[in-house]
Amino acid sequence: MKQKSTLILNLILLMAVAILLPACGKESASLTIASTNTEYRVAVEGKVQAIIYPNTFPKGTKVAIKEIKQLIDHDFAGLTPVGLFEISSSEEGDFSNPIILEFTYDGAKLDPSQAASDQLAIAYFDETYQRWQETDFEIDESNAKVFVKTNHLSLWSLFIKDDQYVTLSSSNFTIYFNKDANAPAIGSIVSGDPIYEYAVIVRTALYDAYKAYGDAPFKLPNHTKVYIDNWGADKEAEWGWFSKKIEIPLTNINETELQLVSAHELFHAVQNQYLNFYSMASNRWWMEATADYAAAHIATQLGLTEKLKLNYLTNGINHDETFHTYQTAHFVKYLVDAGLNFPEMFTAVMTGEGGALENLAQYSASKSTPLPVLYDDFAYQVIFKDQVQTEGLKTDVYTDLVNNKLEMNLDTTMEMTELVNVNSNYASTLAGIKLTSDQDIGFDISLTAIEPTSGVKVQYVLADGPDKNNVVDSGDLGQDPLEMTVQDGNYLYFLVTNFAPQNGSVTIVVNQQESEPQPYVNTRTAKIYNDDFLVDVDLNLVANAPFTISREIVNQDTLYLTLDFLKSDKDIFIEAEALIENLRFASPGDWGNREPVIKEMYWSTAAGDIPGTQTSLVIPVGDTQIKSFGYSLVFDIHNLEEDAYYWGGGSALVLITVRIMD
């Protein structure tokens, strides 16, 4: 309740010596300043009077009051205007001393069981914002008058509480609620009327929040008016930028929601102790984000009930879309979880010399935790981890979150380049590459992030699947090549974040490294010619392109080997060598004084038989015909006693088939 002060006593004394010029009718009055060292009064009798101190206006200034019958719409819940007055002067600009405005009210229209100050309000119409702005006043209940000190001449109005509103009062709040409103039934309805219980829940929530905010500590408003009514289904709770009142609609359906809403709006009143409404409006993202966090984690321990939307990162943290501003409370929580003290951080931002984002960055840097580093990790946590409470994925990270969707066939693609744009400050976008291959081998690749605009940072993420927790490696990516090994089924993500005020971009380059194909080696002891003979065989094969082996079996004497190559944009060269040693009898005792002797070894190719141990095959670009070649051995039996040679036999030891696969 507002108290009388020495201002009222001074006014009473001044009235005794004032010069009051005649009024110009019942609905208007005016006067002209004849002497600068004299006090003047101009009044619409019984309604409003302006008291002008000496040396306020220069000589010749005209001051006028005119009652306006056509009332201007207002958004003060529970209040009815009882007079609209245009108060003006012919002297433009600021004047030297404040003017006292004295409004007269009808005490008979007030509820005697309640304080008069709780049933009245004074406001002026702000021409710039086209809104009524309430101002503090003092009251003389014995004479039914309220007084306002101002240097602002414009439209002024006296407001009085509507009859249907009931009041709950405490030291820091006056709660007005429409006793006839149809409130939802929340909690135990002890009074028998849900609207009373609804108001009690609001009062308790505000009381608890006020205490918690004070203990934090934050600066607190001395007194706040709260209105509860049914303003329709679309009405949301709000703290009035101009009225400084809290309005709680009857649209909250449970006690948790009502507690959070009440604490959220009260924190706006706390913010107003640090900034004026213009600065608050200019930094609305910070106002809504911190109000949501404070309600969830300072005033209550109920936590943030709205999960973070997965598309949140596409807009900057200071984006002013309404729902986005509330969602930024998750970033505030992340900062607190990262070790920043919320009351200290909040105060630093509210009292800094720059905008909220600039002040937040300065505070974060002062704690040796640069804001870009924190945001970069926040974005990573949102997408790939579970630290931040987000909504669930519909399918997987690659399908739901990647903006630049790419696929890279490791068997055929040697390089991939992608330009990634980020269209906001402190925002991120995700590019992703699905890696595929028909081969069960690793591929060496290098990654680079080139031509980044100022303020752009890139994180790479290697995952062994598309789901959220499949990460196997991650880190920062720059213009120096980063090498890694990948394989079929891997996903490469690039989380690109922009910290510059303007739009940002970067080019991601993925290069597959040329690698030496692995040679094929097969060493065996072959049983040949009805298994009567043994021979040691070493087969060595190398090509200039990678291949897979689709068949590798030994049937009787022969090793059957099938090599599969992928189509290439260059000729394929194959070099083969067969080393045959230690031809011998499987059972030497059965052969007496004899020994097997190698007579001939050769490669059988399409071009004919090639004696020796080595051969080569060239497959020109575009040739997809199946190629075959093999290695054979011919031997004799040497009779040592007779020194004679008899034909022993022969065997195809190796048969190689080469295929070019699409």
N, C-alpha and C positions, 0 to 999 in steps of 0.2 A: 504494500500500500504506500502511495506517495504521501509524504508528510508536508505540513505547512512549514514555511521557512521565514526568515527575515525578509524575504522578497515581498511577501504578502503585507507585512507590517509597513514596509516602505511604501508600498502601493497605496495603502490606506492614508498615510500621511500626505502622499503626493496628491491624492484626490481632493484633499482639503484646500490645496493652494492652486489647483490646476485651473487653467482657463479653458472652458468648454464652449466652443462655438456652436451656434444653432445647427441642428440637424437639418438636412435637405429632404425632408419627407420621412415616412416610416420605413421605406425599403432602401434608402440610400442616404449617405451623408458625406460631406467634404469640407475641407478647410484649406486655407493658404497660409503658409508660414510667414508671419509678419516680422518676427524677431527671432534671431537664432539662439538667444539666451533664455528663452521661455519654454515651459512645458506646454504641450497641446494635447487635446483629446478630441477624437472624432468617433461617433458612435451611431449605430442603428439601435435605437433605444430598446432595452430589454433583451437584446440578442448578443451583440458583440461591440466591443469598444477597443480602439487602438490608442495606446498611451505613448506619446512621443517625447522623449527626454530632450532637454536643451542641447543645442549644438549637434543635432542629428542630421538635419537637412539645411541646406542654404536658404536664405531669404527668398521668398517667392515660390517655393515648392508647393505644389498642390497635392494633398493626400486625400484619398476618397475610399469609401466603403460602399459596396453595392451588393444587395442580396440578390442571388440568382435563383429563380424559381425552378428552372430546368436542371434537376440534379444530374451529376455525372456518375456513371456506373462505378462501383467500387468492388473490391474483392476482399473486404473485411468480413469474415464469417461472424455471424451472430450480432452484427452491429447495424443500426439503422441511422442514416444521416438525419439530423434535425435542423439543418441550416447550411446553406452554401453561400459563401461571401467572397466577392472579389475585392481584395485590398490592394490598392495601387498608389503610386506616387509619380509625379511628373519628372522627378529626378532619376535618371537612369544610373545603373551601376550600384555598387555597394554604398551604404551610408555609414556614418561615423559611429553611431551607437545602436544597440539593439532596440527594437520596439517591443512593448508589452501588449499582447493581445489578450483581452479579457472576454471570455464567453460566459453567458448566463444560461443555466439549464433549469429545467422544471423538476424540482426534487420530488414532486408527487408521482412522477413516472418511474422512479427508482424503487427497487426492492429495499425496504428499510432494514431487512435482516442481513444485507450485504453491504460492504463498504462502497461508498459512492465512486471511489477511484477505480474499483473493479468493474464498474458499469458504464464508464465513459471513455472516450478516446478523442484525440484531436489529431487531424492530419491535414497536410497541404498537398495540392496536386502538382506533381513534378512534370513540367512541360516537356523536358527532355525525354523522359522515359514513358510519358503518358500514363503515369500510375500515381495513386494516392500513397503518400509516405507518412506514416505515423510519427509523431514526435512526443517527447516527454512533456509533461505538464505538472503544475501544482494546483492544489484544490483548496478552496475555502468552503467547506460544507455548510457552515452556518449562514452564509450568504448565497449559496448555490452558484458559485462561480469557479471557473478554472482559468489558469493563467499560463501563457506560453511566451517565452522570450525568444525573439527571432530577428534575423536580419534578412528575411526572405519574404517578400511581398508577392502574393499570387492568390490562387483560389484556396480558401481555408474552409474546413467544415468541422462541426461538432457531431460526434456519433454517440449513440446511446444503445445499451444492450437490448436485444430483442426479448420480449416477454417470455417466450417459451424456453429460454436458456436457463439452466440451473448451474450453480457455481460450486466447485470444490476448490478450496484455497489451501495453500501451504506457504511457507516462508519464501519459497523461490518460484512458485507457480500459482497461477489462477487458471483453473480448468473450467471452461464453459461447455456444456453439452445440452443438446436439444432433448428435453425430457419426453417429447412426443415421437422421437425417431425410433424406427424399428431396427434394433441392433441385433446382430447374430448372438446366439447363446454360446458364450465362451466360459469355460470353467464352471464352478458351482454357483448357481444363481441364488445366493443367500437372500437378496432383497426381494426376489420375485420378479424383478424387471431387468432384462438383459442390458439395457442402456446404462443403468447405474453400475453394474458389474464391469461393463466395458470401460467406463470412465475410471473405475477404481484400479483396473489393470494398468491403464495408461498412467495414472498418478503414481502407482508403485514403480512402474518401469522408469518413469522420469526421475523419481526420487533416487532410485538405485543408480541410475546412470549419472545423475548430478554428483552424487557422492564419489563414484568411481572416477569420473573425470577430474574432480577436485583433488582426489588422492594421487592422481597420475604424476605431476599435477599439470592442469591446464587452467588458463584464465576462464572464469565462469561469468555468465550474465547474472545480474542481480535478480531480475524477475522476468519471467516469460509467461505470456498469455497463450493458452492452448484451447482450441475449439474442436469439438467433436460433433459431427452431424452427418446426415445422409445427403451427399451432393451428387449422387448418381454413380452408376457402375464404373464410369471412366475416371472418376476422381482418384488421385493418388495423394498420399501424405506429402506435405510440404512445409518448409519454413519460409515465410514470406520475406523476400529480399527487402521489401519496403516496409511492410507492416511489423516485421520482427516477430510475428505470431506463428505458432505451430498449428497446422490443421491436420487432424487425424480423421479420415473418413471411416465409415462403417463397412469397409470392404475387406478388412482383415478377418480371416476365418479361424485362426487359432491363436493361442496365447503367445507362442514363440514368435510368430510373425508380428504380432502387436507389440511385443517387447522390443524387437529389433527395429521396427519402424519408429517407435517413440524415441529410442536412443539415437537412432540415425538423425532424426530431425533436430534433436537437442544439440547434437554435435555441430550442426550448422550454426546454431546460436553461439556455441563456443568459438567457432571459426570467426564469427563476426566481431569477437573481442580483439582479434588481431588485424583484421582487414575490413575495409568498408565494402559495401555491397558491389561496387563497381569492380574492385580487385577480385572479389570472390567470383563474380560472373566471368571475369577474364581468365580465371584459372579453374573453371568448373570441374574439369576432370579430377583435379587434386581434391576439391571439396567433396565430391561424391565418393571418390575412392577412399579417402581417409574417414569419412563419416560412416561408410559401410564397414570398414575395418574396425573403427573404434566401437561401433555398436556390437559387432560380433565378438571382439576379443578384449575390449576394455570394460565396457558397460556390462556385458554379459560374457559368458563362456560358451555361447551357443554355436559359435563358428559361422563361417560364410555358408549360407544355405544354397546359393546359386552356384553351380559348378561352372568353371571357366569354359567358354565356347572354344572349340578347336580352331575356329577362324579368327580368334582374337588377335593373333600376331600380325595379321595382314594390315592392321591399322596401328598407328603409333600409340604409345601409352597416353599421350596427351590429346588424342582424338576426342572431339567434343560430342560425338553421337551419344545420346542419352544412355542407352543400355551399356555401351562400351565404357562409359565413365564409371559405372558401378562395378563392372567386371575388373577394372584396374585395381580394385581392392585386393585381388589375388596377387598382383605384383607387389603391393604394399606389404602383404603378409610374407611374401618371399623375402623381401628386404629385411623384415624383422627376423625371420628364421635364419637369415644369413648373418645376423649379429648386430644389425643397426637397432638402436633404441628408439621406439616409436615416439614417445613424447619429445625427446630431444630432436629427432629428425623432423617431426611436425613443426616444432617451434622454430627450428632453423629455416625451414622452407617458408613459413608464414612471416617471418621477420626479415628475410633476406631482401636485398635491393633489386633483384631481378624477378623474372617470372617464376612460377612454381617449378618448372622443369629445370631451369638454369640453377635455381637455388638448391634443388635436390641433387643435381650433379656436383655442385660445389661442396655440399655437406658430405656426400658419399666420398668424394676425393679426399676430404679432410680426415676421413676414417681409413685411408689407404685401401679403399675398395671402390675403384672407379665405376661409375654408373654403367658405362658401356660393357665392362666385364661382367657385372651383375646381370644386366639385361640379356647378354649373350648366353649366359648359363641358364637364366630363366627360360629363354626360348628353347634351349636344348632339353631342359627338364619337362617342359610342357609337351614336347613332341615325343621324346624317346624314353622318359622315365615316369615315375609315379609320385614324385615329391609334391607337385602342384595338383590340386584336385580339379580334374577336367572331366568333361562329359566323355562317354565312351565312344570308341571308334565304331562306325557302322560296319566297316570291313577290315582295313588294315592301313598302316601309315602310308604306303605307296599309293593306294587307291584313293584314300580320303583327303590326304594333306598335301600331296605333291602338286605344285602348280606347273612346273616344267617337267612333264612326264616323258622319259626317253627310254629306249631299249638299245642294247649293244650286244650284237652277236660276236663273241670273242673269237669264233672260228674264222670270221671274214672281215670284221671291222678293225682297222688299225688306228683310227683317230676319230674323235668326236669332239665338237666344239658347240657350246651353248651360251648365249647371252642371257643373263638373269637380271631382272629389274626389281627394285624395291621402291615403291612409290610414296613412302612416308618416312618421317623421322622416328627413330626408335621403333622400328617395325622390321619384320622378317618375312622372307619367303623361302619356300623349300623346293629345290630341284632334286630329281631322283632319276637314277638309271637302273633299270632291271638288266642284269647280266645273264646271258645265256650261252651255252656251248653244248655240242654233241659229244664232247670229249670229257672224260673224267680225269682232267689234269689241271694244274694251276697255270695261270697266265700272269706274266709280269707286266704291270702297267705303271704309268707315271701320271700324276695329277698336278695341275697348276691352275692358279687363279690369276688371270692377267688383266691389265688395264682397268683396275678398280677405280671408281670415282672416290673422291675424298670422303672418308668416314665409313666406307664399306668394309665389312669383315666377313670372312668365309670360314665356316667349320665344315670339315668332311666327316662323314659317318659311314663306316662299313658295317653292314648287317648281313647275317646269314639267313635272313628271311624278311618278309614284309611286315611282321608284327612289331609291336611297340618295344618289346624288351629283347630284341634279337641283335643288339649292338655288340660287335666284337672289337671294334677299334674306332677311335675318333680323335680329333685334334684340329688345330688351326691350319689353314691352307693359304699359302701365299704365292709369290711369283717364282720361287725356287721349286723345282720339281720334287715331288714327293713320290717315292716308289713303294709299291706294295704288290702282293700276289693275291689274285682273285680267282674265282671259279664259277662254274655254272650254279645258279640259284642265289648268288650274292646280290645285294642291293647297295648301290653307292648313292648317298644323299649329300647334298650341299646346302647347308643352312646359311643363307645370306642375310646379313643384318646391316641396316643403314643407320648411322648415328649423325649424319650431316643434316642440316635443315632442308636442303634440297633433295630431289629424288636421286637415287643411287643405282649403280649397275656394275656388273663385273662379268668377265667372260671365263667360263670354266672349260679347260682343255683336258681331255683324257687321251693319252697315247699308249698303245700297246707296244711293248718292247719286243724287238726282234730277238729271238732266243735260238741257241743252237739246238737243233733236234737231237734227241737222245738216240745213240746207236742201239741196234738190236744185237744181242749176243746169245748164242745157243751152243752149249758144250755138252756132248753126249757120247756114250759108247754105243755104237750101232751094231745090232745083230743082222748079218746079211747072209744072203744065199742059203735059205732054209735054216737059218740060225747056226750054221756050222762055222761061221767066221765072225770075228769081232774086229771093229776098227774104231779109232777115236776120231770124232768129227768136231771141229770148231767152226761155227758159222758166225761171221761178223757182217753186219749190214748197217749202212748209214745213208741218210737222205738229206737233202737241203730244205725239206719241209716236214712239219710234224705229221705223224701218221698214227693210226691205231691198229692193233692186231685183232682181227675178228675171228681168226682161226689159227690154232697152234697145236697140232696133234701129230703123234707118231703112229703110223699104221704099217706094220711089218718093218720093211727096211727104211721107209721114207718119212721124213719130217715134212708135213704139209703146213705151209705158212701163208696166210692171207693178210696183205697190207692194204689198209684203206686210207686214201688221201682225200682231203677236201679240194674242191675246185680252187685253182690258184690263178693269179694274174701273171704268173711267170712259169717257165719250164721247171719240171721236177726232175732232179738227178738222183739216181740210186746207185750206190757202189756196194758190191757184194764180194766177199772173200770166203772161201771154204778151205780149211786146212785139214788134211787127212793124214793120220799118223798111226803107226803101230798096228798094221794089219796082221792078224794072227788067227790061229785055230781056236775055236771055242773049247775043243777037247783035244789038246796036242797029242796025247797018248794014242789016239785012234788013228793017227796019220803016219806013224812011223818016221822014216828019215826024209820028211818032206817039209816044205815051207811055202806059205802063200807069198806071192810077189805082185806088187802093184804094176800093172802094165800101162794103164792109161787113166787120166782124170780130165774131165772137161765140163764146161757149162753148155747146156742146151738152150739156145735162144732162137728168136724168130729169124735172126740173121744167119743161123747155122751154129755148128758146134765150135766152141772157143776153148782150146786146150789151156791148161793152167789153173791157177787157183782164184783168179780175179775176173770179174766182169762188171759192166755198167749198163744202166738202162736210162734212156732219156724219154720223158713223156712231155711232148710239146703242149703249150697252152691250148686249151680247147679240146684236146684229145681225151675222150672218155671211154675208149675201148679197153676191155680187160686185157691185161698183159700177163704172160706166164713165162717162167724160165726155171731151169733146175740144174742140179749138179749130180754127175754120175761117176762111178768108179768101175773100171774093168781090171781083173787080176788073173794071173796064171798060178799053177801049182809047180813048184820047182822040186824035182826028184834029185836029191843031193848025191845019191849013189850013182845014178846014171848021168847026172848033170844035164837033165833034160827038162823041158818046160811043157806043161800040158795046160790047155785052156781051162781055167777054173770056173769063171763066171763073171757076172756084173751086177750092179745094183744102182738104182736111182736113190741117192741119199737125201736130196733136198728137192722139193718142188714149191716154188714161190709164185703166188698169184697177186697181182697188183690191180686195185680198183680205184677209180676216181668217183667220189660220192658227191651228189648234189647237196 
